[in-house]
């Protein structure tokens, strides 16, 4: 019965999710759904540890009620820049 109610909350967008945003790579991860804020809070540290163990930087975490359409959102345009500037050495001899 609890699974049915959780599925209903998720469908309505009222389930709790752990949202983790990272600056590098620029991603948003959603973990859940959870029945309550307390349940999501309990699971939060494990998800943070996993993301940080992967080398993510600039990690921010929030527990919210939402209905994510994707569990991982990767901002490709922020990650790939084929024209990365290169610092050139200049000779002072001239």
N, C-alpha and C positions, 0 to 999 in steps of 0.2 A: 504494500500500500504506500510505503514511504517513497518508493521509486516512482510510482505514478504521480504523487503529489509534487515531487521534485521535477519531473518531466513537465508537469503543468506550469509550475513556477518558471521553468526555463522557457517554455513556449510563450508565456506572458511577458517575459523580460524581467521577472521579479526575483530570479535566483541570484545568489551572490557569486561573484567571480573574483579571482585574484588577477589584477592587471599589472603586468611588469613591462615597463618601457625602458629601453636602453639607448644610449647615445651612440655607442659603437659596439656591434653593428646597430644601425638605426632600425630597431624592431619593436613591436608590441606583441606580447605573449599573453594569452588568456588561459587560466587554469580554473577548472570548475566543471560543472556547476556545484554549488554548495547550498545546503538547506538554510544555513544561518550565517550571520556575520562571524559569530564565534567559531564555527566550524572552518570557515575560510581563513580566519586569523590563525588557527592552529596549524593549518597546512602551509601557510605563507612562507615560513622560514625555510622549509625544505625546497620550495620552488626557487626562492632567492639563492640558496646555496648552489642549486643546480646551474642556474644562469650565470652566476659569478664564477663557478668552476669551469665553465666554457670560455672564460676570458672576456665576458661582456664588461663594458665600461659605462659609467654614468647611469647606474641602475636606479630606477624609481619604482616604487610599488604602491598600489592602492587597491583597496577592496571596495567593490562597487556592485550595484545591481545593474545589470545590463543584459543584452542579448547579442553577443558577438557573432558576426556572420562568418568570420575566420578565426581560428585559434592562434595563428601566427600571421602577423602583418609585417612584411619586409619592405622598407622604403628603398627600392632599387636605385632611384635617381640620385639619392644622397650618397650611395655607396660607390657607384662607378663614375669616374671622371677620366676619360681617355686623354684629356689635356692637362694633366697635373703639371704645375709649373716646376721647373728644375732650376736650382740655384747654380749659376755658372761661375767658374773661377775667373777672376779678372786679374790681368797682369798689371802691375804698377810700373813696369819697366818702360812703357812707352812715353 
